[in-house]
Amino acid sequence: MKTLNESLPIAVPAAAPARRMRMPSFNALIGGLLVAVLLAMALIGVFWTPYDPLKLDLIHRFQPPSWTHVLGTDEFGRDVLSRIIIGARTSLWISLLTVSLAITIGTLFGLLAGYLRGWTDRLLMMVNDALLAFPGMLLALGLLAIVGASQYGIVLALGIAYIPTVVRVVRSTVLSLREREFIEASRVIGNSELYTMWKHIAPNCVAPLIVLATSMFGWAILSESALSFLGLGVPPPAATWGNMLAASRPHLATAPWLGFFPGLMIAIALIGINLFGDALRDRLDPRMNR
């Protein structure tokens, strides 16, 4: 005879569904690999290059790629690979400083405009819209004509040109957050406006800023190369990908490697950063999550 406990069915809890691991996407893998190669090249260039990138060797001018000079030599006998490595360091450093300047100042102005509203918002956005009326490259060219062509002149010019875009993104994010319940709760318990902006609103702007900063990094590399190509970037004999392209123009028929390899590095940098930025957007933007 069955007892009461034996006759009653025993409820077995259902097994929790296994958490699905998120596999890295193709964009993340390829973009991360290309960005890692660029960073490694820039770091190696700080400590070592195959040859002195500034040393002239007129006897070995226009040497094609070989085991001695993997990417050949230029019109002054300088090793192209060494100059490309130094150019990677210069381009990445300028882009990093440019993005840092634009993100820092643009975030501050965007927070003030979106949170304080009123005349502060109107005044800041009036200046911001005036800057947005100029194309970024044209504004950078005008600023470089004032401050002069140099490494930090490019950083200042491009940083100011990119600030209005950051202000727009941060302001729109703040406007969507300032009326939320947790912001009202922060005001109710007596927190100051500055504390509320710093503690509760600024952290919620990080995700869109990371995606924007990644895109701006690619813009900065391309703009720096374009300015150097036009002769308004880092002055020679310092090596950048842009001024290497500019110097190769008279010799493309006889020494095509002088223009091919710097152009290839610019293309690889832009592809890698754009793919990596797309992967970050898919990861951080809640609208992209299914």
C-alpha positions as CSV (number, residue, x, y, z in Angstrom):
1,M,0.0,0.0,0.0
2,K,1.4,3.3,-1.0
3,T,1.9,6.0,1.5
4,L,0.6,9.5,1.1
5,N,4.0,10.9,0.1
6,E,4.4,8.2,-2.5
7,S,1.1,8.8,-4.1
8,L,1.5,12.5,-4.5
9,P,3.5,13.6,-7.6
10,I,6.7,15.3,-6.9
11,A,7.2,18.6,-8.7
12,V,10.6,18.7,-10.3
13,P,11.7,22.3,-11.0
14,A,12.4,22.9,-14.7
15,A,16.1,23.3,-15.5
16,A,17.0,26.9,-16.1
17,P,17.7,27.5,-19.8
18,A,21.4,27.6,-20.6
19,R,22.6,31.1,-21.0
20,R,23.5,31.7,-24.6
21,M,27.0,32.9,-25.1
22,R,27.3,35.9,-27.4
23,M,29.9,35.1,-30.1
24,P,32.0,37.9,-31.4
25,S,30.8,39.1,-34.8
26,F,32.8,39.2,-38.0
27,N,33.1,43.0,-37.7
28,A,34.5,42.7,-34.1
29,L,37.0,40.1,-35.1
30,I,38.3,41.7,-38.2
31,G,38.1,45.3,-36.9
32,G,39.7,44.3,-33.6
33,L,42.5,42.5,-35.4
34,L,43.3,45.4,-37.7
35,V,43.2,47.9,-34.8
36,A,45.5,45.7,-32.7
37,V,48.0,45.6,-35.6
38,L,47.9,49.4,-35.9
39,L,48.4,49.8,-32.1
40,A,51.2,47.3,-32.1
41,M,52.9,49.1,-35.0
42,A,52.7,52.4,-33.2
43,L,54.0,51.0,-30.0
44,I,56.9,49.3,-31.8
45,G,57.8,52.6,-33.5
46,V,58.3,54.2,-30.1
47,F,61.3,51.8,-29.4
48,W,62.5,50.4,-32.6
49,T,62.4,50.8,-36.4
50,P,64.4,48.7,-39.0
51,Y,66.3,51.8,-40.1
52,D,66.6,55.5,-39.0
53,P,63.5,57.0,-40.7
54,L,65.3,60.4,-41.2
55,K,68.7,59.1,-42.4
56,L,69.5,60.0,-46.0
57,D,71.1,57.4,-48.2
58,L,71.4,59.0,-51.7
59,I,73.3,56.0,-53.1
60,H,70.2,53.7,-52.5
61,R,67.5,56.0,-53.8
62,F,64.3,54.5,-55.3
63,Q,65.2,50.9,-54.3
64,P,62.2,48.6,-54.9
65,P,60.9,46.3,-52.2
66,S,63.6,43.7,-51.3
67,W,64.9,41.6,-48.4
68,T,67.1,44.6,-47.5
69,H,64.3,47.2,-47.6
70,V,61.0,45.3,-47.3
71,L,58.9,48.2,-48.7
72,G,61.7,49.9,-50.7
73,T,63.3,53.3,-50.3
74,D,62.1,56.8,-51.2
75,E,63.7,59.6,-53.2
76,F,66.2,60.3,-50.4
77,G,67.1,56.7,-49.8
78,R,65.1,56.5,-46.6
79,D,63.5,53.2,-45.6
80,V,59.7,53.3,-46.4
81,L,58.8,50.7,-43.8
82,S,60.5,52.6,-41.0
83,R,58.7,55.8,-42.1
84,I,55.4,54.0,-42.2
85,I,55.9,52.7,-38.7
86,I,56.7,56.3,-37.5
87,G,53.8,57.6,-39.5
88,A,51.5,55.2,-37.7
89,R,52.7,56.5,-34.3
90,T,52.2,60.1,-35.4
91,S,48.8,59.6,-36.9
92,L,47.4,57.6,-34.0
93,W,48.8,60.0,-31.5
94,I,47.3,63.0,-33.3
95,S,44.0,61.2,-33.6
96,L,44.0,60.2,-29.9
97,L,44.6,63.8,-28.8
98,T,42.0,65.2,-31.2
99,V,39.3,62.8,-30.0
100,S,40.2,63.4,-26.4
101,L,39.9,67.2,-26.8
102,A,36.6,67.0,-28.7
103,I,35.0,64.5,-26.3
104,T,36.1,66.4,-23.2
105,I,34.9,69.8,-24.2
106,G,31.9,68.6,-26.2
107,T,30.7,66.5,-23.3
108,L,30.9,69.4,-20.9
109,F,29.0,71.8,-23.2
110,G,26.5,69.2,-24.0
111,L,25.8,68.4,-20.4
112,L,25.3,72.1,-19.5
113,A,23.1,72.8,-22.6
114,G,20.9,69.7,-22.1
115,Y,20.5,69.9,-18.3
116,L,20.3,73.6,-17.5
117,R,18.2,74.5,-20.6
118,G,17.0,78.1,-20.7
119,W,19.4,80.8,-21.8
120,T,22.4,78.6,-21.3
121,D,21.1,76.1,-23.8
122,R,20.2,78.8,-26.3
123,L,23.6,80.5,-26.1
124,L,25.6,77.3,-26.3
125,M,23.6,75.9,-29.2
126,M,23.8,79.2,-31.1
127,V,27.6,79.0,-31.0
128,N,27.4,75.3,-31.8
129,D,25.1,75.7,-34.8
130,A,27.4,78.5,-36.1
131,L,30.4,76.1,-36.0
132,L,28.3,73.3,-37.6
133,A,27.5,75.6,-40.5
134,F,31.1,75.2,-41.6
135,P,32.3,71.9,-43.1
136,G,34.8,70.3,-40.7
137,M,37.7,70.3,-43.1
138,L,37.1,73.9,-44.1
139,L,37.0,75.0,-40.5
140,A,40.2,73.0,-39.7
141,L,41.9,74.7,-42.7
142,G,40.9,78.1,-41.5
143,L,42.2,77.4,-38.0
144,L,45.5,76.0,-39.3
145,A,46.0,79.2,-41.3
146,I,45.8,81.0,-37.9
147,V,47.8,78.7,-35.6
148,G,50.2,77.4,-38.2
149,A,51.0,73.9,-39.5
150,S,52.3,71.7,-36.7
151,Q,51.3,68.5,-34.8
152,Y,49.4,70.3,-32.0
153,G,48.0,72.8,-34.5
154,I,46.3,69.9,-36.2
155,V,45.0,68.6,-32.9
156,L,43.5,72.0,-32.0
157,A,42.0,72.6,-35.4
158,L,40.4,69.1,-35.8
159,G,39.3,69.1,-32.1
160,I,37.4,72.3,-32.5
161,A,35.9,71.1,-35.8
162,Y,34.6,67.9,-34.1
163,I,33.3,69.5,-30.8
164,P,29.9,70.5,-32.3
165,T,29.1,66.9,-33.2
166,V,29.8,65.8,-29.6
167,V,27.7,68.6,-28.2
168,R,24.7,67.5,-30.3
169,V,25.0,63.8,-29.3
170,V,25.4,64.5,-25.6
171,R,22.7,67.2,-25.5
172,S,20.2,64.9,-27.1
173,T,21.1,62.1,-24.6
174,V,20.7,64.5,-21.6
175,L,17.4,65.8,-22.8
176,S,16.0,62.2,-22.8
177,L,17.4,61.6,-19.3
178,R,16.7,64.8,-17.4
179,E,13.0,64.0,-16.8
180,R,13.5,60.4,-15.8
181,E,12.4,59.2,-12.4
182,F,15.9,58.6,-11.0
183,I,16.8,62.2,-11.8
184,E,13.7,63.5,-10.0
185,A,14.6,61.3,-7.1
186,S,18.1,62.8,-7.0
187,R,16.7,66.3,-6.8
188,V,14.1,65.3,-4.2
189,I,16.7,63.9,-1.8
190,G,18.6,67.2,-2.0
191,N,21.5,66.5,-4.3
192,S,22.9,69.6,-6.1
193,E,22.5,70.0,-9.9
194,L,26.2,69.6,-10.4
195,Y,26.2,66.3,-8.4
196,T,23.2,65.0,-10.3
197,M,24.8,65.8,-13.7
198,W,28.1,64.2,-12.7
199,K,26.8,61.2,-10.8
200,H,23.6,60.2,-12.7
201,I,23.5,61.8,-16.1
202,A,27.2,61.7,-17.3
203,P,27.6,57.9,-16.8
204,N,24.5,57.3,-19.1
205,C,26.2,59.2,-21.9
206,V,29.2,56.9,-22.0
207,A,27.8,54.3,-24.4
208,P,26.9,56.7,-27.2
209,L,30.2,58.6,-26.6
210,I,32.3,55.4,-27.0
211,V,30.6,54.7,-30.3
212,L,31.0,58.3,-31.5
213,A,34.7,58.4,-30.3
214,T,35.5,55.3,-32.4
215,S,34.0,56.9,-35.5
216,M,35.8,60.2,-34.8
217,F,39.1,58.4,-34.5
218,G,38.7,57.3,-38.1
219,W,37.7,60.8,-39.2
220,A,40.8,62.2,-37.5
221,I,43.2,59.8,-39.2
222,L,41.7,60.6,-42.6
223,S,41.6,64.4,-41.9
224,E,45.2,64.4,-40.7
225,S,46.3,62.5,-43.8
226,A,44.4,65.0,-46.0
227,L,45.9,68.0,-44.3
228,S,49.4,66.6,-44.5
229,F,48.8,65.7,-48.1
230,L,47.9,69.4,-48.7
231,G,51.0,70.5,-46.9
232,L,49.2,71.8,-43.8
233,G,50.0,68.9,-41.5
234,V,53.1,67.9,-39.7
235,P,56.0,69.5,-41.6
236,P,58.7,67.4,-43.2
237,P,61.0,65.6,-42.5
238,A,58.7,64.1,-39.9
239,A,56.9,61.1,-41.4
240,T,53.1,60.9,-41.7
241,W,51.1,58.8,-44.1
242,G,49.7,62.0,-45.6
243,N,53.0,63.7,-46.4
244,M,54.5,60.4,-47.7
245,L,51.6,60.3,-50.2
246,A,52.2,63.9,-51.1
247,A,55.9,63.3,-51.6
248,S,55.2,60.3,-53.8
249,R,53.2,62.2,-56.5
250,P,56.1,63.1,-58.8
251,H,57.5,59.5,-58.7
252,L,54.4,57.3,-59.0
253,A,55.3,56.3,-62.6
254,T,58.8,55.1,-61.7
255,A,58.4,54.2,-58.0
256,P,54.7,53.2,-57.4
257,W,55.5,51.7,-54.0
258,L,56.0,55.2,-52.5
259,G,52.3,56.0,-52.8
260,F,50.9,52.5,-52.6
261,F,52.0,51.5,-49.1
262,P,51.0,54.7,-47.3
263,G,47.7,54.7,-49.1
264,L,47.2,51.0,-48.1
265,M,47.9,51.8,-44.4
266,I,45.3,54.6,-44.4
267,A,42.7,52.3,-46.0
268,I,43.5,49.5,-43.5
269,A,43.3,51.9,-40.6
270,L,39.9,53.3,-41.7
271,I,38.5,49.8,-42.4
272,G,39.6,48.4,-39.1
273,I,38.3,51.4,-37.1
274,N,35.0,51.5,-38.9
275,L,34.4,47.7,-38.4
276,F,35.4,48.0,-34.8
277,G,33.1,50.9,-34.3
278,D,30.2,49.0,-35.9
279,A,30.8,46.1,-33.5
280,L,30.8,48.5,-30.5
281,R,27.6,50.1,-31.7
282,D,25.9,46.7,-31.9
283,R,27.2,45.9,-28.4
284,L,26.4,49.1,-26.6
285,D,23.4,50.6,-28.4
286,P,20.3,49.2,-26.7
287,R,18.3,49.7,-29.9
288,M,20.5,47.1,-31.7
289,N,19.8,44.4,-29.1
290,R,17.1,41.9,-30.0
